[in-house]
Amino acid sequence: MAIRESVQRASARDETKITGTVTCKTGSSNGVVKDLSDERICFQLLFDIGARMGQEVTIRSEELGFLTGMVRWSRGDRIGIRLNLSSNTAAQISSYYKFFR
């Protein structure tokens, strides 16, 4: 059995191709949200910005608006971001599913 098949996800994720920008204290990069859940984002960076586990980041995109979160992991050109949960974040993600999906 592949490792990926054995991973238990906390919440369901949807594959997306949302373009946006991630900014942290070490830099900023355009890229693509590869998958999205109510609490997390996998973001593929166009270039390395030195984002490391535990760093605060902001995500800006036309579809999702302005979101904040924390880097949970970094692998190559992708970073996993845990979103700061709030009613505003929930509304923005709900709006994406309603109007852009």
N, C-alpha and C positions, 0 to 999 in steps of 0.2 A: 504494500500500500504506500502510495506517495505521501510525503510529509504534508503537502498542501491539503490532501483529502482528510487527514487526521486532525486538522486544526479546528477547534471549536470557536466559532465567532460569537461575540457578545450580541451583535445585531446583524440583521441581513444587510447586504451591500448591493448596490446597483452599479453596473458599469456605466460610465459617463464619458463624455468628451468635452467637458466644460473648460473653456480657456480662461486663464486668469493670471494673477501675479501673486507670488508669495514674497513677503518681506520679513526679515529678522534683523537683529542688530549687526550681523556680519554681511548683509547684502540683500539683493532683491533679484528675482528671476521670474520671467514669464514661464508659462507651462500649461499643463493640462491636468484637470482633476480626472483621474483614471477610475476611481470608484468612490462612492458616497453612501454614507448611512446617516442616521439621525445624530450620531455622536462623533463620527470619524470621517476623514478624507485621506485618500492616497493621492499625492500630487507628484506628477512627473515634471522635474525641472528641466529647462533648456540648458542651463549651465549651473555648475556647483556654486553655492553661496555659503558653504561652510555651516549649514544648519545642523545642529547636533541635538541629541536627546536632551529634553528638558528646556530647550529654548522656546521663548514665546514667539509666535509668528502671527502675521495678519494675512488674510487671503482676500483679494478683491477680484470680483468677476461681475460681468453684466448680469448673468443669470442668478447668482447667489448673493450679490451685494458685498457687504463688508463683514467678514467673520474673523474671530480671533481664536487662537488655540495654542497647543503646546506640541512640539515635536516628540513623538513616541519612539520612532525608529528612523534610520536612514540607511538605504541600501542602493549604492550606485547613484543613479539619477532620480531615484524616488524617495520621498519622505512620507511617513505616516503622521498624521496630525489628529490629535484628540481635540475636538472643538470645546470651547468654553460654553457650557450649556446655560442657556437663558431663554426666556420667552421670545426674545427677538431672534435668536438663532433658530429656534424651532419654527417660527413663522417664516423665516427666509427659506429654509429647506422645504417646508410645506408648500410655499409659493412656487418654488422650482418645480416640484412634482406636479402641481396643478397647472402651471402655465407653460412650462418648457418641455415637459416629457411627452 
